[in-house]
Amino acid sequence: MPKNPAESMQHHLRQRLNRHAHERWPHVDAITVRFRAGFAYVAAESSGGDRLPLCRLRFTGVLHTWGFALYLASSDSYKDNILPSGVPVGSPEEALDCAGDLYLGESAI
């Protein structure tokens, strides 16, 4: 089974994603990240406690490069996807932008 990144890397990823989300989507209270089997499951949280899944990041062993899977609300699942840069791996912020642009409009949360 794939391993999760070290606790320090997990903490750093959470900070990066929250900082980026607050700049792009100020109406989002927090970005939550939970780790399981080498994946980071990313969701947006509202002040009312509503949680909206966004994407899944696959740990590649490098802090700045993660695989990307978009959350599909229609099937309540994640599907590996290509980032706007044309590749399936990239920065966590690029992945968040891709998912956030789809799911985090003003009326989303």
PyRosetta script that sets phi, psi and omega in degrees:
from pyrosetta import init, pose_from_sequence

init()
pose = pose_from_sequence("MPKNPAESMQHHLRQRLNRHAHERWPHVDAITVRFRAGFAYVAAESSGGDRLPLCRLRFTGVLHTWGFALYLASSDSYKDNILPSGVPVGSPEEALDCAGDLYLGESAI")
pose.set_psi(1, 134.3)
pose.set_omega(1, 178.5)
pose.set_phi(2, -60.7)
pose.set_psi(2, 147.2)
pose.set_omega(2, -178.2)
pose.set_phi(3, -93.4)
pose.set_psi(3, 150.6)
pose.set_omega(3, 173.2)
pose.set_phi(4, -75.1)
pose.set_psi(4, 156.1)
pose.set_omega(4, 174.5)
pose.set_phi(5, -65.4)
pose.set_psi(5, 162.5)
pose.set_omega(5, 177.3)
pose.set_phi(6, -57.6)
pose.set_psi(6, 154.8)
pose.set_omega(6, -179.0)
pose.set_phi(7, -53.8)
pose.set_psi(7, -39.1)
pose.set_omega(7, -179.3)
pose.set_phi(8, -64.9)
pose.set_psi(8, -36.8)
pose.set_omega(8, 177.8)
pose.set_phi(9, -70.5)
pose.set_psi(9, -37.4)
pose.set_omega(9, 177.6)
pose.set_phi(10, -62.6)
pose.set_psi(10, -44.7)
pose.set_omega(10, 178.9)
pose.set_phi(11, -61.3)
pose.set_psi(11, -45.4)
pose.set_omega(11, -179.6)
pose.set_phi(12, -61.8)
pose.set_psi(12, -42.5)
pose.set_omega(12, 179.2)
pose.set_phi(13, -62.6)
pose.set_psi(13, -44.5)
pose.set_omega(13, 178.4)
pose.set_phi(14, -59.2)
pose.set_psi(14, -45.0)
pose.set_omega(14, 179.3)
pose.set_phi(15, -62.1)
pose.set_psi(15, -46.3)
pose.set_omega(15, -179.6)
pose.set_phi(16, -59.7)
pose.set_psi(16, -47.0)
pose.set_omega(16, -177.1)
pose.set_phi(17, -68.0)
pose.set_psi(17, -39.1)
pose.set_omega(17, 178.7)
pose.set_phi(18, -67.4)
pose.set_psi(18, -42.2)
pose.set_omega(18, 178.0)
pose.set_phi(19, -60.7)
pose.set_psi(19, -45.7)
pose.set_omega(19, -179.5)
pose.set_phi(20, -65.5)
pose.set_psi(20, -42.7)
pose.set_omega(20, -179.0)
pose.set_phi(21, -64.8)
pose.set_psi(21, -39.5)
pose.set_omega(21, -179.4)
pose.set_phi(22, -65.1)
pose.set_psi(22, -30.3)
pose.set_omega(22, 176.0)
pose.set_phi(23, -74.3)
pose.set_psi(23, -39.4)
pose.set_omega(23, -175.4)
pose.set_phi(24, -86.6)
pose.set_psi(24, -38.5)
pose.set_omega(24, -174.9)
pose.set_phi(25, -133.4)
pose.set_psi(25, 79.6)
pose.set_omega(25, -175.3)
pose.set_phi(26, -62.0)
pose.set_psi(26, -19.4)
pose.set_omega(26, 179.4)
pose.set_phi(27, -78.0)
pose.set_psi(27, -9.5)
pose.set_omega(27, 177.4)
pose.set_phi(28, -86.6)
pose.set_psi(28, 125.7)
pose.set_omega(28, -178.8)
pose.set_phi(29, -70.1)
pose.set_psi(29, -44.6)
pose.set_omega(29, -176.3)
pose.set_phi(30, -158.5)
pose.set_psi(30, 155.3)
pose.set_omega(30, 169.8)
pose.set_phi(31, -106.8)
pose.set_psi(31, 123.2)
pose.set_omega(31, 177.9)
pose.set_phi(32, -101.5)
pose.set_psi(32, 144.6)
pose.set_omega(32, 179.5)
pose.set_phi(33, -133.8)
pose.set_psi(33, 122.0)
pose.set_omega(33, 174.9)
pose.set_phi(34, -119.2)
pose.set_psi(34, 141.3)
pose.set_omega(34, -173.9)
pose.set_phi(35, -107.5)
pose.set_psi(35, 137.3)
pose.set_omega(35, 177.5)
pose.set_phi(36, -157.7)
pose.set_psi(36, 123.9)
pose.set_omega(36, 173.9)
pose.set_phi(37, 52.5)
pose.set_psi(37, 43.2)
pose.set_omega(37, 177.3)
pose.set_phi(38, 83.6)
pose.set_psi(38, 4.6)
pose.set_omega(38, 178.6)
pose.set_phi(39, -115.0)
pose.set_psi(39, 149.5)
pose.set_omega(39, 173.5)
pose.set_phi(40, -114.9)
pose.set_psi(40, 116.4)
pose.set_omega(40, 179.9)
pose.set_phi(41, -93.4)
pose.set_psi(41, 119.2)
pose.set_omega(41, -172.1)
pose.set_phi(42, -107.3)
pose.set_psi(42, 130.3)
pose.set_omega(42, 179.0)
pose.set_phi(43, -139.7)
pose.set_psi(43, 155.8)
pose.set_omega(43, 175.1)
pose.set_phi(44, -100.7)
pose.set_psi(44, 144.6)
pose.set_omega(44, -178.9)
pose.set_phi(45, -126.1)
pose.set_psi(45, 137.8)
pose.set_omega(45, 178.4)
pose.set_phi(46, -98.6)
pose.set_psi(46, 170.1)
pose.set_omega(46, 179.7)
pose.set_phi(47, -64.2)
pose.set_psi(47, -26.1)
pose.set_omega(47, 178.4)
pose.set_phi(48, -80.6)
pose.set_psi(48, -0.8)
pose.set_omega(48, 178.6)
pose.set_phi(49, 91.7)
pose.set_psi(49, -0.2)
pose.set_omega(49, 176.8)
pose.set_phi(50, -66.5)
pose.set_psi(50, 140.7)
pose.set_omega(50, -178.1)
pose.set_phi(51, -122.4)
pose.set_psi(51, 129.3)
pose.set_omega(51, -179.4)
pose.set_phi(52, -121.7)
pose.set_psi(52, 110.2)
pose.set_omega(52, 177.3)
pose.set_phi(53, -61.5)
pose.set_psi(53, 142.5)
pose.set_omega(53, -178.2)
pose.set_phi(54, -119.1)
pose.set_psi(54, -54.1)
pose.set_omega(54, -176.0)
pose.set_phi(55, -161.4)
pose.set_psi(55, 172.2)
pose.set_omega(55, 175.4)
pose.set_phi(56, -124.9)
pose.set_psi(56, 130.9)
pose.set_omega(56, 177.6)
pose.set_phi(57, -106.1)
pose.set_psi(57, 136.7)
pose.set_omega(57, 178.3)
pose.set_phi(58, -102.9)
pose.set_psi(58, 123.3)
pose.set_omega(58, -179.3)
pose.set_phi(59, -68.5)
pose.set_psi(59, 125.3)
pose.set_omega(59, -179.2)
pose.set_phi(60, -102.0)
pose.set_psi(60, -1.6)
pose.set_omega(60, -176.7)
pose.set_phi(61, 99.1)
pose.set_psi(61, -7.8)
pose.set_omega(61, -179.3)
pose.set_phi(62, -122.4)
pose.set_psi(62, 130.9)
pose.set_omega(62, -175.1)
pose.set_phi(63, -60.4)
pose.set_psi(63, -32.6)
pose.set_omega(63, -172.5)
pose.set_phi(64, -97.3)
pose.set_psi(64, -0.3)
pose.set_omega(64, -178.9)
pose.set_phi(65, -131.9)
pose.set_psi(65, 119.1)
pose.set_omega(65, -177.6)
pose.set_phi(66, -130.2)
pose.set_psi(66, 146.4)
pose.set_omega(66, 171.4)
pose.set_phi(67, -72.9)
pose.set_psi(67, 158.5)
pose.set_omega(67, -172.2)
pose.set_phi(68, -128.9)
pose.set_psi(68, 131.1)
pose.set_omega(68, 171.2)
pose.set_phi(69, -133.7)
pose.set_psi(69, 130.4)
pose.set_omega(69, -178.9)
pose.set_phi(70, -86.5)
pose.set_psi(70, 139.9)
pose.set_omega(70, 174.4)
pose.set_phi(71, -74.4)
pose.set_psi(71, 132.3)
pose.set_omega(71, 177.5)
pose.set_phi(72, -109.7)
pose.set_psi(72, 106.0)
pose.set_omega(72, -178.1)
pose.set_phi(73, -62.5)
pose.set_psi(73, -32.7)
pose.set_omega(73, -177.0)
pose.set_phi(74, -62.9)
pose.set_psi(74, -29.4)
pose.set_omega(74, -179.7)
pose.set_phi(75, -119.9)
pose.set_psi(75, 3.3)
pose.set_omega(75, -178.7)
pose.set_phi(76, 50.9)
pose.set_psi(76, 48.4)
pose.set_omega(76, -178.3)
pose.set_phi(77, -146.5)
pose.set_psi(77, 175.2)
pose.set_omega(77, 179.1)
pose.set_phi(78, -113.9)
pose.set_psi(78, 140.9)
pose.set_omega(78, 179.0)
pose.set_phi(79, -128.5)
pose.set_psi(79, 126.6)
pose.set_omega(79, 176.0)
pose.set_phi(80, -52.7)
pose.set_psi(80, 139.3)
pose.set_omega(80, -174.2)
pose.set_phi(81, -144.5)
pose.set_psi(81, 170.6)
pose.set_omega(81, 178.3)
pose.set_phi(82, -101.6)
pose.set_psi(82, 136.1)
pose.set_omega(82, 176.7)
pose.set_phi(83, -76.6)
pose.set_psi(83, 162.8)
pose.set_omega(83, 178.7)
pose.set_phi(84, -55.2)
pose.set_psi(84, -23.1)
pose.set_omega(84, 177.8)
pose.set_phi(85, -71.7)
pose.set_psi(85, -11.7)
pose.set_omega(85, 178.5)
pose.set_phi(86, 96.3)
pose.set_psi(86, 3.6)
pose.set_omega(86, 179.2)
pose.set_phi(87, -122.9)
pose.set_psi(87, 157.1)
pose.set_omega(87, -177.5)
pose.set_phi(88, -83.3)
pose.set_psi(88, -0.6)
pose.set_omega(88, 177.6)
pose.set_phi(89, -130.0)
pose.set_psi(89, 152.3)
pose.set_omega(89, 179.0)
pose.set_phi(90, -177.6)
pose.set_psi(90, -165.1)
pose.set_omega(90, -178.7)
pose.set_phi(91, -74.6)
pose.set_psi(91, 154.3)
pose.set_omega(91, 176.4)
pose.set_phi(92, -58.7)
pose.set_psi(92, -35.7)
pose.set_omega(92, -179.9)
pose.set_phi(93, -66.3)
pose.set_psi(93, -39.2)
pose.set_omega(93, 178.1)
pose.set_phi(94, -63.7)
pose.set_psi(94, -41.0)
pose.set_omega(94, 177.7)
pose.set_phi(95, -65.1)
pose.set_psi(95, -43.6)
pose.set_omega(95, 178.9)
pose.set_phi(96, -63.3)
pose.set_psi(96, -40.2)
pose.set_omega(96, 177.1)
pose.set_phi(97, -59.8)
pose.set_psi(97, -44.4)
pose.set_omega(97, -178.4)
pose.set_phi(98, -61.8)
pose.set_psi(98, -50.1)
pose.set_omega(98, -180.0)
pose.set_phi(99, -71.2)
pose.set_psi(99, -42.1)
pose.set_omega(99, -178.4)
pose.set_phi(100, -63.6)
pose.set_psi(100, -38.2)
pose.set_omega(100, 178.2)
pose.set_phi(101, -63.1)
pose.set_psi(101, -28.2)
pose.set_omega(101, 177.4)
pose.set_phi(102, -81.7)
pose.set_psi(102, -40.5)
pose.set_omega(102, -167.8)
pose.set_phi(103, -109.6)
pose.set_psi(103, -13.3)
pose.set_omega(103, -169.8)
pose.set_phi(104, -111.1)
pose.set_psi(104, 38.4)
pose.set_omega(104, 172.4)
pose.set_phi(105, -62.9)
pose.set_psi(105, 166.7)
pose.set_omega(105, -177.3)
pose.set_phi(106, -53.4)
pose.set_psi(106, -34.0)
pose.set_omega(106, -176.2)
pose.set_phi(107, -93.7)
pose.set_psi(107, 1.6)
pose.set_omega(107, -174.9)
pose.set_phi(108, -69.7)
pose.set_psi(108, -41.7)
pose.set_omega(108, -176.1)
pose.set_phi(109, -121.4)
pose.dump_pdb("model.pdb")
